[in-house]
Structures are given as structure tokens and as C-alpha cells.
Amino acid sequence: MNEKAYKTMTQTGAGSITVGIIMLVTGIVTGILCIVNGARLLKNKSDLMF
């Protein structure tokens, strides 16, 4: 019985770490894209003004 609980906790822990890493990478990429797009808008704002 204890072995089954240990295996379940191990799999759940590994899954949580994997999901956390994926969320971290996704968050970093999204942040970088937002910064780059914002910088492009600020750089070209004179072209956008009427």
C-alpha cells in the first residue's frame, strides 16, 4: 500500500514540475514578445501619428 502511494506522489510531483517549467518558459516568452512589440510601437509612433 505504501509503495502505491509513493509511486503516485512521485508521478504527481514530476508532473507538477513539468507543468511549472512549461508555464515559466511560456511566461518568459510572452513577456519578451510584449516588450519587443512595445518597443517597436514606441520606435515607430511618429509614423502612426496623423
PDB file of all heavy atoms in Angstrom:
ATOM      1  N   MET A   1       0.823  -1.196   0.000  1.00  0.00           N
ATOM      2  CA  MET A   1       0.000   0.000   0.000  1.00  0.00           C
ATOM      3  C   MET A   1       0.869   1.263   0.000  1.00  0.00           C
ATOM      4  O   MET A   1       0.576   2.207  -0.716  1.00  0.00           O
ATOM      5  CB  MET A   1      -0.908  -0.031   1.236  1.00  0.00           C
ATOM      6  CG  MET A   1      -1.748   1.186   1.372  1.00  0.00           C
ATOM      7  SD  MET A   1      -3.433   0.754   1.019  1.00  0.00           S
ATOM      8  CE  MET A   1      -4.222   2.261   1.343  1.00  0.00           C
ATOM      9  N   ASN A   2       1.936   1.267   0.788  1.00  0.00           N
ATOM     10  CA  ASN A   2       2.796   2.434   0.839  1.00  0.00           C
ATOM     11  C   ASN A   2       3.524   2.661  -0.478  1.00  0.00           C
ATOM     12  O   ASN A   2       3.781   3.802  -0.855  1.00  0.00           O
ATOM     13  CB  ASN A   2       3.811   2.312   1.982  1.00  0.00           C
ATOM     14  CG  ASN A   2       3.151   2.495   3.342  1.00  0.00           C
ATOM     15  OD1 ASN A   2       2.104   3.118   3.444  1.00  0.00           O
ATOM     16  ND2 ASN A   2       3.768   1.940   4.369  1.00  0.00           N
ATOM     17  N   GLU A   3       3.859   1.568  -1.160  1.00  0.00           N
ATOM     18  CA  GLU A   3       4.558   1.701  -2.442  1.00  0.00           C
ATOM     19  C   GLU A   3       3.666   2.373  -3.481  1.00  0.00           C
ATOM     20  O   GLU A   3       4.141   3.195  -4.273  1.00  0.00           O
ATOM     21  CB  GLU A   3       4.988   0.323  -2.948  1.00  0.00           C
ATOM     22  CG  GLU A   3       6.067  -0.314  -2.107  1.00  0.00           C
ATOM     23  CD  GLU A   3       6.428  -1.709  -2.604  1.00  0.00           C
ATOM     24  OE1 GLU A   3       6.183  -2.001  -3.789  1.00  0.00           O
ATOM     25  OE2 GLU A   3       6.946  -2.484  -1.793  1.00  0.00           O
ATOM     26  N   LYS A   4       2.395   2.031  -3.478  1.00  0.00           N
ATOM     27  CA  LYS A   4       1.460   2.623  -4.427  1.00  0.00           C
ATOM     28  C   LYS A   4       1.329   4.128  -4.170  1.00  0.00           C
ATOM     29  O   LYS A   4       1.340   4.921  -5.110  1.00  0.00           O
ATOM     30  CB  LYS A   4       0.097   1.942  -4.297  1.00  0.00           C
ATOM     31  CG  LYS A   4      -0.893   2.365  -5.345  1.00  0.00           C
ATOM     32  CD  LYS A   4      -2.182   1.556  -5.233  1.00  0.00           C
ATOM     33  CE  LYS A   4      -3.145   1.969  -6.313  1.00  0.00           C
ATOM     34  NZ  LYS A   4      -4.406   1.214  -6.245  1.00  0.00           N
ATOM     35  N   ALA A   5       1.240   4.529  -2.905  1.00  0.00           N
ATOM     36  CA  ALA A   5       1.143   5.951  -2.559  1.00  0.00           C
ATOM     37  C   ALA A   5       2.429   6.667  -2.956  1.00  0.00           C
ATOM     38  O   ALA A   5       2.398   7.793  -3.461  1.00  0.00           O
ATOM     39  CB  ALA A   5       0.870   6.116  -1.074  1.00  0.00           C
ATOM     40  N   TYR A   6       3.577   6.036  -2.732  1.00  0.00           N
ATOM     41  CA  TYR A   6       4.868   6.633  -3.082  1.00  0.00           C
ATOM     42  C   TYR A   6       4.980   6.848  -4.582  1.00  0.00           C
ATOM     43  O   TYR A   6       5.415   7.910  -5.035  1.00  0.00           O
ATOM     44  CB  TYR A   6       6.009   5.738  -2.585  1.00  0.00           C
ATOM     45  CG  TYR A   6       7.375   6.279  -2.903  1.00  0.00           C
ATOM     46  CD1 TYR A   6       7.916   7.327  -2.162  1.00  0.00           C
ATOM     47  CD2 TYR A   6       8.132   5.749  -3.940  1.00  0.00           C
ATOM     48  CE1 TYR A   6       9.174   7.826  -2.450  1.00  0.00           C
ATOM     49  CE2 TYR A   6       9.387   6.238  -4.243  1.00  0.00           C
ATOM     50  CZ  TYR A   6       9.897   7.272  -3.488  1.00  0.00           C
ATOM     51  OH  TYR A   6      11.138   7.774  -3.785  1.00  0.00           O
ATOM     52  N   LYS A   7       4.572   5.856  -5.371  1.00  0.00           N
ATOM     53  CA  LYS A   7       4.623   5.984  -6.830  1.00  0.00           C
ATOM     54  C   LYS A   7       3.687   7.091  -7.304  1.00  0.00           C
ATOM     55  O   LYS A   7       4.028   7.867  -8.195  1.00  0.00           O
ATOM     56  CB  LYS A   7       4.247   4.653  -7.493  1.00  0.00           C
ATOM     57  CG  LYS A   7       5.316   3.601  -7.399  1.00  0.00           C
ATOM     58  CD  LYS A   7       4.902   2.326  -8.102  1.00  0.00           C
ATOM     59  CE  LYS A   7       5.959   1.265  -7.977  1.00  0.00           C
ATOM     60  NZ  LYS A   7       5.578   0.018  -8.642  1.00  0.00           N
ATOM     61  N   THR A   8       2.494   7.170  -6.711  1.00  0.00           N
ATOM     62  CA  THR A   8       1.540   8.209  -7.087  1.00  0.00           C
ATOM     63  C   THR A   8       2.101   9.589  -6.780  1.00  0.00           C
ATOM     64  O   THR A   8       2.016  10.512  -7.597  1.00  0.00           O
ATOM     65  CB  THR A   8       0.203   8.011  -6.352  1.00  0.00           C
ATOM     66  OG1 THR A   8      -0.305   6.719  -6.685  1.00  0.00           O
ATOM     67  CG2 THR A   8      -0.803   9.072  -6.744  1.00  0.00           C
ATOM     68  N   MET A   9       2.708   9.754  -5.593  1.00  0.00           N
ATOM     69  CA  MET A   9       3.286  11.045  -5.220  1.00  0.00           C
ATOM     70  C   MET A   9       4.455  11.403  -6.124  1.00  0.00           C
ATOM     71  O   MET A   9       4.631  12.568  -6.489  1.00  0.00           O
ATOM     72  CB  MET A   9       3.738  11.025  -3.758  1.00  0.00           C
ATOM     73  CG  MET A   9       2.590  11.023  -2.778  1.00  0.00           C
ATOM     74  SD  MET A   9       3.044  11.320  -1.050  1.00  0.00           S
ATOM     75  CE  MET A   9       4.417  10.253  -0.792  1.00  0.00           C
ATOM     76  N   THR A  10       5.253  10.420  -6.505  1.00  0.00           N
ATOM     77  CA  THR A  10       6.391  10.664  -7.397  1.00  0.00           C
ATOM     78  C   THR A  10       5.915  11.140  -8.760  1.00  0.00           C
ATOM     79  O   THR A  10       6.437  12.114  -9.313  1.00  0.00           O
ATOM     80  CB  THR A  10       7.236   9.388  -7.555  1.00  0.00           C
ATOM     81  OG1 THR A  10       7.666   8.958  -6.259  1.00  0.00           O
ATOM     82  CG2 THR A  10       8.441   9.623  -8.422  1.00  0.00           C
ATOM     83  N   GLN A  11       4.916  10.468  -9.310  1.00  0.00           N
ATOM     84  CA  GLN A  11       4.378  10.856 -10.620  1.00  0.00           C
ATOM     85  C   GLN A  11       3.731  12.230 -10.564  1.00  0.00           C
ATOM     86  O   GLN A  11       3.899  13.047 -11.465  1.00  0.00           O
ATOM     87  CB  GLN A  11       3.376   9.813 -11.108  1.00  0.00           C
ATOM     88  CG  GLN A  11       4.017   8.495 -11.470  1.00  0.00           C
ATOM     89  CD  GLN A  11       2.996   7.425 -11.801  1.00  0.00           C
ATOM     90  OE1 GLN A  11       1.809   7.600 -11.581  1.00  0.00           O
ATOM     91  NE2 GLN A  11       3.469   6.301 -12.329  1.00  0.00           N
ATOM     92  N   THR A  12       2.996  12.511  -9.504  1.00  0.00           N
ATOM     93  CA  THR A  12       2.346  13.805  -9.362  1.00  0.00           C
ATOM     94  C   THR A  12       3.377  14.913  -9.216  1.00  0.00           C
ATOM     95  O   THR A  12       3.253  15.982  -9.816  1.00  0.00           O
ATOM     96  CB  THR A  12       1.413  13.802  -8.137  1.00  0.00           C
ATOM     97  OG1 THR A  12       0.463  12.745  -8.294  1.00  0.00           O
ATOM     98  CG2 THR A  12       0.680  15.107  -7.998  1.00  0.00           C
ATOM     99  N   GLY A  13       4.419  14.665  -8.437  1.00  0.00           N
ATOM    100  CA  GLY A  13       5.477  15.659  -8.267  1.00  0.00           C
ATOM    101  C   GLY A  13       6.200  15.940  -9.573  1.00  0.00           C
ATOM    102  O   GLY A  13       6.461  17.098  -9.917  1.00  0.00           O
ATOM    103  N   ALA A  14       6.504  14.899 -10.323  1.00  0.00           N
ATOM    104  CA  ALA A  14       7.174  15.077 -11.608  1.00  0.00           C
ATOM    105  C   ALA A  14       6.280  15.837 -12.578  1.00  0.00           C
ATOM    106  O   ALA A  14       6.742  16.713 -13.313  1.00  0.00           O
ATOM    107  CB  ALA A  14       7.561  13.721 -12.192  1.00  0.00           C
ATOM    108  N   GLY A  15       5.007  15.528 -12.571  1.00  0.00           N
ATOM    109  CA  GLY A  15       4.067  16.235 -13.441  1.00  0.00           C
ATOM    110  C   GLY A  15       3.957  17.705 -13.071  1.00  0.00           C
ATOM    111  O   GLY A  15       3.924  18.574 -13.945  1.00  0.00           O
ATOM    112  N   SER A  16       3.944  17.997 -11.796  1.00  0.00           N
ATOM    113  CA  SER A  16       3.860  19.383 -11.345  1.00  0.00           C
ATOM    114  C   SER A  16       5.104  20.170 -11.739  1.00  0.00           C
ATOM    115  O   SER A  16       5.007  21.329 -12.156  1.00  0.00           O
ATOM    116  CB  SER A  16       3.683  19.438  -9.829  1.00  0.00           C
ATOM    117  OG  SER A  16       2.462  18.882  -9.456  1.00  0.00           O
ATOM    118  N   ILE A  17       6.253  19.565 -11.612  1.00  0.00           N
ATOM    119  CA  ILE A  17       7.498  20.228 -12.018  1.00  0.00           C
ATOM    120  C   ILE A  17       7.485  20.495 -13.513  1.00  0.00           C
ATOM    121  O   ILE A  17       7.860  21.582 -13.970  1.00  0.00           O
ATOM    122  CB  ILE A  17       8.723  19.383 -11.602  1.00  0.00           C
ATOM    123  CG1 ILE A  17       8.854  19.406 -10.087  1.00  0.00           C
ATOM    124  CG2 ILE A  17       9.991  19.893 -12.270  1.00  0.00           C
ATOM    125  CD1 ILE A  17       9.912  18.467  -9.551  1.00  0.00           C
ATOM    126  N   THR A  18       7.041  19.533 -14.295  1.00  0.00           N
ATOM    127  CA  THR A  18       6.977  19.697 -15.745  1.00  0.00           C
ATOM    128  C   THR A  18       6.034  20.834 -16.132  1.00  0.00           C
ATOM    129  O   THR A  18       6.385  21.690 -16.946  1.00  0.00           O
ATOM    130  CB  THR A  18       6.506  18.383 -16.399  1.00  0.00           C
ATOM    131  OG1 THR A  18       7.393  17.327 -16.020  1.00  0.00           O
ATOM    132  CG2 THR A  18       6.477  18.506 -17.908  1.00  0.00           C
ATOM    133  N   VAL A  19       4.860  20.863 -15.530  1.00  0.00           N
ATOM    134  CA  VAL A  19       3.894  21.928 -15.826  1.00  0.00           C
ATOM    135  C   VAL A  19       4.461  23.277 -15.398  1.00  0.00           C
ATOM    136  O   VAL A  19       4.320  24.274 -16.107  1.00  0.00           O
ATOM    137  CB  VAL A  19       2.540  21.648 -15.141  1.00  0.00           C
ATOM    138  CG1 VAL A  19       1.615  22.854 -15.210  1.00  0.00           C
ATOM    139  CG2 VAL A  19       1.878  20.439 -15.777  1.00  0.00           C
ATOM    140  N   GLY A  20       5.135  23.331 -14.272  1.00  0.00           N
ATOM    141  CA  GLY A  20       5.740  24.570 -13.804  1.00  0.00           C
ATOM    142  C   GLY A  20       6.791  25.098 -14.758  1.00  0.00           C
ATOM    143  O   GLY A  20       6.854  26.296 -15.044  1.00  0.00           O
ATOM    144  N   ILE A  21       7.624  24.211 -15.281  1.00  0.00           N
ATOM    145  CA  ILE A  21       8.662  24.619 -16.233  1.00  0.00           C
ATOM    146  C   ILE A  21       8.036  25.137 -17.514  1.00  0.00           C
ATOM    147  O   ILE A  21       8.448  26.156 -18.066  1.00  0.00           O
ATOM    148  CB  ILE A  21       9.631  23.449 -16.509  1.00  0.00           C
ATOM    149  CG1 ILE A  21      10.465  23.175 -15.262  1.00  0.00           C
ATOM    150  CG2 ILE A  21      10.526  23.737 -17.705  1.00  0.00           C
ATOM    151  CD1 ILE A  21      11.300  21.918 -15.334  1.00  0.00           C
ATOM    152  N   ILE A  22       7.013  24.447 -17.995  1.00  0.00           N
ATOM    153  CA  ILE A  22       6.325  24.883 -19.221  1.00  0.00           C
ATOM    154  C   ILE A  22       5.701  26.256 -19.017  1.00  0.00           C
ATOM    155  O   ILE A  22       5.812  27.138 -19.874  1.00  0.00           O
ATOM    156  CB  ILE A  22       5.277  23.841 -19.654  1.00  0.00           C
ATOM    157  CG1 ILE A  22       5.968  22.570 -20.138  1.00  0.00           C
ATOM    158  CG2 ILE A  22       4.356  24.398 -20.732  1.00  0.00           C
ATOM    159  CD1 ILE A  22       5.044  21.401 -20.363  1.00  0.00           C
ATOM    160  N   MET A  23       5.070  26.474 -17.864  1.00  0.00           N
ATOM    161  CA  MET A  23       4.453  27.772 -17.588  1.00  0.00           C
ATOM    162  C   MET A  23       5.506  28.866 -17.466  1.00  0.00           C
ATOM    163  O   MET A  23       5.292  29.995 -17.921  1.00  0.00           O
ATOM    164  CB  MET A  23       3.617  27.689 -16.305  1.00  0.00           C
ATOM    165  CG  MET A  23       2.362  26.865 -16.462  1.00  0.00           C
ATOM    166  SD  MET A  23       1.434  26.692 -14.934  1.00  0.00           S
ATOM    167  CE  MET A  23       0.900  28.361 -14.693  1.00  0.00           C
ATOM    168  N   LEU A  24       6.645  28.553 -16.865  1.00  0.00           N
ATOM    169  CA  LEU A  24       7.725  29.521 -16.725  1.00  0.00           C
ATOM    170  C   LEU A  24       8.255  29.948 -18.085  1.00  0.00           C
ATOM    171  O   LEU A  24       8.397  31.133 -18.374  1.00  0.00           O
ATOM    172  CB  LEU A  24       8.855  28.926 -15.871  1.00  0.00           C
ATOM    173  CG  LEU A  24      10.079  29.790 -15.646  1.00  0.00           C
ATOM    174  CD1 LEU A  24       9.715  30.971 -14.765  1.00  0.00           C
ATOM    175  CD2 LEU A  24      11.174  28.979 -15.013  1.00  0.00           C
ATOM    176  N   VAL A  25       8.524  28.977 -18.952  1.00  0.00           N
ATOM    177  CA  VAL A  25       9.041  29.281 -20.291  1.00  0.00           C
ATOM    178  C   VAL A  25       8.021  30.074 -21.088  1.00  0.00           C
ATOM    179  O   VAL A  25       8.361  31.062 -21.751  1.00  0.00           O
ATOM    180  CB  VAL A  25       9.433  27.976 -21.020  1.00  0.00           C
ATOM    181  CG1 VAL A  25       9.745  28.219 -22.469  1.00  0.00           C
ATOM    182  CG2 VAL A  25      10.620  27.320 -20.328  1.00  0.00           C
ATOM    183  N   THR A  26       6.763  29.671 -21.014  1.00  0.00           N
ATOM    184  CA  THR A  26       5.709  30.382 -21.735  1.00  0.00           C
ATOM    185  C   THR A  26       5.592  31.826 -21.242  1.00  0.00           C
ATOM    186  O   THR A  26       5.453  32.756 -22.047  1.00  0.00           O
ATOM    187  CB  THR A  26       4.357  29.667 -21.562  1.00  0.00           C
ATOM    188  OG1 THR A  26       4.490  28.318 -22.020  1.00  0.00           O
ATOM    189  CG2 THR A  26       3.263  30.349 -22.343  1.00  0.00           C
ATOM    190  N   GLY A  27       5.681  32.023 -19.944  1.00  0.00           N
ATOM    191  CA  GLY A  27       5.605  33.359 -19.379  1.00  0.00           C
ATOM    192  C   GLY A  27       6.765  34.237 -19.816  1.00  0.00           C
ATOM    193  O   GLY A  27       6.580  35.415 -20.151  1.00  0.00           O
ATOM    194  N   ILE A  28       7.968  33.681 -19.830  1.00  0.00           N
ATOM    195  CA  ILE A  28       9.140  34.444 -20.250  1.00  0.00           C
ATOM    196  C   ILE A  28       9.027  34.829 -21.717  1.00  0.00           C
ATOM    197  O   ILE A  28       9.286  35.967 -22.098  1.00  0.00           O
ATOM    198  CB  ILE A  28      10.430  33.645 -19.963  1.00  0.00           C
ATOM    199  CG1 ILE A  28      10.661  33.559 -18.461  1.00  0.00           C
ATOM    200  CG2 ILE A  28      11.633  34.270 -20.657  1.00  0.00           C
ATOM    201  CD1 ILE A  28      11.793  32.645 -18.046  1.00  0.00           C
ATOM    202  N   VAL A  29       8.631  33.888 -22.558  1.00  0.00           N
ATOM    203  CA  VAL A  29       8.492  34.166 -23.997  1.00  0.00           C
ATOM    204  C   VAL A  29       7.423  35.230 -24.230  1.00  0.00           C
ATOM    205  O   VAL A  29       7.618  36.156 -25.014  1.00  0.00           O
ATOM    206  CB  VAL A  29       8.165  32.862 -24.773  1.00  0.00           C
ATOM    207  CG1 VAL A  29       7.760  33.158 -26.205  1.00  0.00           C
ATOM    208  CG2 VAL A  29       9.356  31.921 -24.740  1.00  0.00           C
ATOM    209  N   THR A  30       6.304  35.111 -23.532  1.00  0.00           N
ATOM    210  CA  THR A  30       5.235  36.099 -23.685  1.00  0.00           C
ATOM    211  C   THR A  30       5.709  37.479 -23.249  1.00  0.00           C
ATOM    212  O   THR A  30       5.434  38.483 -23.914  1.00  0.00           O
ATOM    213  CB  THR A  30       4.003  35.680 -22.863  1.00  0.00           C
ATOM    214  OG1 THR A  30       3.596  34.385 -23.291  1.00  0.00           O
ATOM    215  CG2 THR A  30       2.859  36.654 -23.037  1.00  0.00           C
ATOM    216  N   GLY A  31       6.430  37.553 -22.148  1.00  0.00           N
ATOM    217  CA  GLY A  31       6.951  38.829 -21.678  1.00  0.00           C
ATOM    218  C   GLY A  31       7.915  39.459 -22.663  1.00  0.00           C
ATOM    219  O   GLY A  31       7.862  40.666 -22.927  1.00  0.00           O
ATOM    220  N   ILE A  32       8.803  38.656 -23.233  1.00  0.00           N
ATOM    221  CA  ILE A  32       9.762  39.166 -24.214  1.00  0.00           C
ATOM    222  C   ILE A  32       9.039  39.684 -25.448  1.00  0.00           C
ATOM    223  O   ILE A  32       9.363  40.756 -25.978  1.00  0.00           O
ATOM    224  CB  ILE A  32      10.795  38.079 -24.588  1.00  0.00           C
ATOM    225  CG1 ILE A  32      11.709  37.813 -23.386  1.00  0.00           C
ATOM    226  CG2 ILE A  32      11.604  38.473 -25.805  1.00  0.00           C
ATOM    227  CD1 ILE A  32      12.626  36.624 -23.555  1.00  0.00           C
ATOM    228  N   LEU A  33       8.029  38.949 -25.918  1.00  0.00           N
ATOM    229  CA  LEU A  33       7.270  39.393 -27.084  1.00  0.00           C
ATOM    230  C   LEU A  33       6.549  40.712 -26.806  1.00  0.00           C
ATOM    231  O   LEU A  33       6.511  41.599 -27.667  1.00  0.00           O
ATOM    232  CB  LEU A  33       6.262  38.326 -27.509  1.00  0.00           C
ATOM    233  CG  LEU A  33       6.849  37.079 -28.171  1.00  0.00           C
ATOM    234  CD1 LEU A  33       5.757  36.044 -28.410  1.00  0.00           C
ATOM    235  CD2 LEU A  33       7.540  37.431 -29.462  1.00  0.00           C
ATOM    236  N   CYS A  34       5.999  40.861 -25.613  1.00  0.00           N
ATOM    237  CA  CYS A  34       5.315  42.112 -25.266  1.00  0.00           C
ATOM    238  C   CYS A  34       6.297  43.278 -25.234  1.00  0.00           C
ATOM    239  O   CYS A  34       5.988  44.369 -25.725  1.00  0.00           O
ATOM    240  CB  CYS A  34       4.622  41.984 -23.914  1.00  0.00           C
ATOM    241  SG  CYS A  34       3.154  40.960 -23.952  1.00  0.00           S
ATOM    242  N   ILE A  35       7.473  43.065 -24.672  1.00  0.00           N
ATOM    243  CA  ILE A  35       8.485  44.127 -24.610  1.00  0.00           C
ATOM    244  C   ILE A  35       8.936  44.517 -26.011  1.00  0.00           C
ATOM    245  O   ILE A  35       9.051  45.703 -26.340  1.00  0.00           O
ATOM    246  CB  ILE A  35       9.672  43.679 -23.743  1.00  0.00           C
ATOM    247  CG1 ILE A  35       9.238  43.594 -22.283  1.00  0.00           C
ATOM    248  CG2 ILE A  35      10.852  44.624 -23.901  1.00  0.00           C
ATOM    249  CD1 ILE A  35      10.249  42.951 -21.368  1.00  0.00           C
ATOM    250  N   VAL A  36       9.180  43.536 -26.865  1.00  0.00           N
ATOM    251  CA  VAL A  36       9.636  43.818 -28.222  1.00  0.00           C
ATOM    252  C   VAL A  36       8.562  44.574 -29.004  1.00  0.00           C
ATOM    253  O   VAL A  36       8.855  45.564 -29.683  1.00  0.00           O
ATOM    254  CB  VAL A  36      10.028  42.505 -28.944  1.00  0.00           C
ATOM    255  CG1 VAL A  36      10.233  42.717 -30.429  1.00  0.00           C
ATOM    256  CG2 VAL A  36      11.282  41.915 -28.312  1.00  0.00           C
ATOM    257  N   ASN A  37       7.323  44.130 -28.903  1.00  0.00           N
ATOM    258  CA  ASN A  37       6.242  44.812 -29.619  1.00  0.00           C
ATOM    259  C   ASN A  37       6.030  46.230 -29.088  1.00  0.00           C
ATOM    260  O   ASN A  37       5.787  47.153 -29.872  1.00  0.00           O
ATOM    261  CB  ASN A  37       4.941  44.015 -29.531  1.00  0.00           C
ATOM    262  CG  ASN A  37       4.969  42.802 -30.442  1.00  0.00           C
ATOM    263  OD1 ASN A  37       5.628  42.810 -31.462  1.00  0.00           O
ATOM    264  ND2 ASN A  37       4.254  41.771 -30.043  1.00  0.00           N
ATOM    265  N   GLY A  38       6.126  46.413 -27.789  1.00  0.00           N
ATOM    266  CA  GLY A  38       6.006  47.750 -27.221  1.00  0.00           C
ATOM    267  C   GLY A  38       7.125  48.667 -27.694  1.00  0.00           C
ATOM    268  O   GLY A  38       6.900  49.840 -28.008  1.00  0.00           O
ATOM    269  N   ALA A  39       8.334  48.133 -27.755  1.00  0.00           N
ATOM    270  CA  ALA A  39       9.468  48.931 -28.227  1.00  0.00           C
ATOM    271  C   ALA A  39       9.289  49.316 -29.694  1.00  0.00           C
ATOM    272  O   ALA A  39       9.607  50.445 -30.087  1.00  0.00           O
ATOM    273  CB  ALA A  39      10.763  48.147 -28.039  1.00  0.00           C
ATOM    274  N   ARG A  40       8.771  48.405 -30.488  1.00  0.00           N
ATOM    275  CA  ARG A  40       8.520  48.720 -31.902  1.00  0.00           C
ATOM    276  C   ARG A  40       7.475  49.817 -32.044  1.00  0.00           C
ATOM    277  O   ARG A  40       7.608  50.717 -32.881  1.00  0.00           O
ATOM    278  CB  ARG A  40       8.049  47.482 -32.654  1.00  0.00           C
ATOM    279  CG  ARG A  40       9.144  46.515 -32.974  1.00  0.00           C
ATOM    280  CD  ARG A  40       8.599  45.359 -33.791  1.00  0.00           C
ATOM    281  NE  ARG A  40       9.626  44.353 -34.027  1.00  0.00           N
ATOM    282  CZ  ARG A  40       9.390  43.163 -34.536  1.00  0.00           C
ATOM    283  NH1 ARG A  40       8.151  42.829 -34.862  1.00  0.00           N
ATOM    284  NH2 ARG A  40      10.368  42.310 -34.723  1.00  0.00           N
ATOM    285  N   LEU A  41       6.420  49.750 -31.229  1.00  0.00           N
ATOM    286  CA  LEU A  41       5.391  50.783 -31.278  1.00  0.00           C
ATOM    287  C   LEU A  41       5.964  52.144 -30.893  1.00  0.00           C
ATOM    288  O   LEU A  41       5.680  53.155 -31.537  1.00  0.00           O
ATOM    289  CB  LEU A  41       4.237  50.427 -30.352  1.00  0.00           C
ATOM    290  CG  LEU A  41       3.257  49.382 -30.854  1.00  0.00           C
ATOM    291  CD1 LEU A  41       2.265  49.018 -29.745  1.00  0.00           C
ATOM    292  CD2 LEU A  41       2.503  49.884 -32.071  1.00  0.00           C
ATOM    293  N   LEU A  42       6.770  52.171 -29.837  1.00  0.00           N
ATOM    294  CA  LEU A  42       7.362  53.443 -29.417  1.00  0.00           C
ATOM    295  C   LEU A  42       8.335  53.972 -30.460  1.00  0.00           C
ATOM    296  O   LEU A  42       8.396  55.188 -30.697  1.00  0.00           O
ATOM    297  CB  LEU A  42       8.074  53.278 -28.076  1.00  0.00           C
ATOM    298  CG  LEU A  42       7.170  53.101 -26.872  1.00  0.00           C
ATOM    299  CD1 LEU A  42       8.011  52.833 -25.629  1.00  0.00           C
ATOM    300  CD2 LEU A  42       6.286  54.301 -26.666  1.00  0.00           C
ATOM    301  N   LYS A  43       9.078  53.084 -31.087  1.00  0.00           N
ATOM    302  CA  LYS A  43      10.047  53.498 -32.098  1.00  0.00           C
ATOM    303  C   LYS A  43       9.340  54.090 -33.321  1.00  0.00           C
ATOM    304  O   LYS A  43       9.801  55.060 -33.911  1.00  0.00           O
ATOM    305  CB  LYS A  43      10.896  52.298 -32.522  1.00  0.00           C
ATOM    306  CG  LYS A  43      11.946  52.610 -33.550  1.00  0.00           C
ATOM    307  CD  LYS A  43      12.737  51.365 -33.926  1.00  0.00           C
ATOM    308  CE  LYS A  43      13.687  51.660 -35.057  1.00  0.00           C
ATOM    309  NZ  LYS A  43      14.345  50.452 -35.547  1.00  0.00           N
ATOM    310  N   ASN A  44       8.222  53.508 -33.710  1.00  0.00           N
ATOM    311  CA  ASN A  44       7.519  53.920 -34.928  1.00  0.00           C
ATOM    312  C   ASN A  44       6.297  54.778 -34.633  1.00  0.00           C
ATOM    313  O   ASN A  44       5.439  54.926 -35.500  1.00  0.00           O
ATOM    314  CB  ASN A  44       7.099  52.685 -35.723  1.00  0.00           C
ATOM    315  CG  ASN A  44       8.288  51.884 -36.189  1.00  0.00           C
ATOM    316  OD1 ASN A  44       9.332  52.428 -36.523  1.00  0.00           O
ATOM    317  ND2 ASN A  44       8.150  50.570 -36.181  1.00  0.00           N
ATOM    318  N   LYS A  45       6.203  55.373 -33.445  1.00  0.00           N
ATOM    319  CA  LYS A  45       4.989  56.127 -33.122  1.00  0.00           C
ATOM    320  C   LYS A  45       4.842  57.377 -33.996  1.00  0.00           C
ATOM    321  O   LYS A  45       3.733  57.794 -34.258  1.00  0.00           O
ATOM    322  CB  LYS A  45       4.961  56.499 -31.648  1.00  0.00           C
ATOM    323  CG  LYS A  45       5.917  57.562 -31.222  1.00  0.00           C
ATOM    324  CD  LYS A  45       5.740  57.853 -29.744  1.00  0.00           C
ATOM    325  CE  LYS A  45       6.728  58.937 -29.340  1.00  0.00           C
ATOM    326  NZ  LYS A  45       6.604  59.268 -27.937  1.00  0.00           N
ATOM    327  N   SER A  46       5.948  57.935 -34.477  1.00  0.00           N
ATOM    328  CA  SER A  46       5.813  59.108 -35.341  1.00  0.00           C
ATOM    329  C   SER A  46       5.190  58.737 -36.687  1.00  0.00           C
ATOM    330  O   SER A  46       4.508  59.547 -37.306  1.00  0.00           O
ATOM    331  CB  SER A  46       7.181  59.768 -35.565  1.00  0.00           C
ATOM    332  OG  SER A  46       8.049  58.856 -36.207  1.00  0.00           O
ATOM    333  N   ASP A  47       5.399  57.506 -37.136  1.00  0.00           N
ATOM    334  CA  ASP A  47       4.783  57.047 -38.389  1.00  0.00           C
ATOM    335  C   ASP A  47       3.286  56.778 -38.207  1.00  0.00           C
ATOM    336  O   ASP A  47       2.529  56.810 -39.167  1.00  0.00           O
ATOM    337  CB  ASP A  47       5.463  55.764 -38.875  1.00  0.00           C
ATOM    338  CG  ASP A  47       6.917  55.983 -39.242  1.00  0.00           C
ATOM    339  OD1 ASP A  47       7.290  57.148 -39.525  1.00  0.00           O
ATOM    340  OD2 ASP A  47       7.673  54.999 -39.248  1.00  0.00           O
ATOM    341  N   LEU A  48       2.870  56.506 -36.976  1.00  0.00           N
ATOM    342  CA  LEU A  48       1.476  56.176 -36.713  1.00  0.00           C
ATOM    343  C   LEU A  48       0.624  57.405 -36.462  1.00  0.00           C
ATOM    344  O   LEU A  48      -0.593  57.353 -36.580  1.00  0.00           O
ATOM    345  CB  LEU A  48       1.386  55.245 -35.506  1.00  0.00           C
ATOM    346  CG  LEU A  48       2.067  53.889 -35.647  1.00  0.00           C
ATOM    347  CD1 LEU A  48       2.028  53.145 -34.324  1.00  0.00           C
ATOM    348  CD2 LEU A  48       1.426  53.066 -36.751  1.00  0.00           C
ATOM    349  N   MET A  49       1.256  58.492 -36.093  1.00  0.00           N
ATOM    350  CA  MET A  49       0.512  59.729 -35.796  1.00  0.00           C
ATOM    351  C   MET A  49       0.075  60.406 -37.087  1.00  0.00           C
ATOM    352  O   MET A  49       0.781  60.392 -38.081  1.00  0.00           O
ATOM    353  CB  MET A  49       1.369  60.685 -34.966  1.00  0.00           C
ATOM    354  CG  MET A  49       1.858  60.102 -33.666  1.00  0.00           C
ATOM    355  SD  MET A  49       0.539  59.761 -32.530  1.00  0.00           S
ATOM    356  CE  MET A  49       0.553  61.257 -31.616  1.00  0.00           C
ATOM    357  N   PHE A  50      -1.091  61.033 -37.051  1.00  0.00           N
ATOM    358  CA  PHE A  50      -1.614  61.688 -38.245  1.00  0.00           C
ATOM    359  C   PHE A  50      -1.175  63.121 -38.290  1.00  0.00           C
ATOM    360  O   PHE A  50      -1.079  63.862 -37.434  1.00  0.00           O
ATOM    361  CB  PHE A  50      -3.142  61.608 -38.294  1.00  0.00           C
ATOM    362  CG  PHE A  50      -3.609  60.210 -38.542  1.00  0.00           C
ATOM    363  CD1 PHE A  50      -4.050  59.420 -37.514  1.00  0.00           C
ATOM    364  CD2 PHE A  50      -3.607  59.680 -39.808  1.00  0.00           C
ATOM    365  CE1 PHE A  50      -4.485  58.122 -37.734  1.00  0.00           C
ATOM    366  CE2 PHE A  50      -4.040  58.391 -40.048  1.00  0.00           C
ATOM    367  CZ  PHE A  50      -4.474  57.610 -39.008  1.00  0.00           C
TER     368      PHE A  50
END
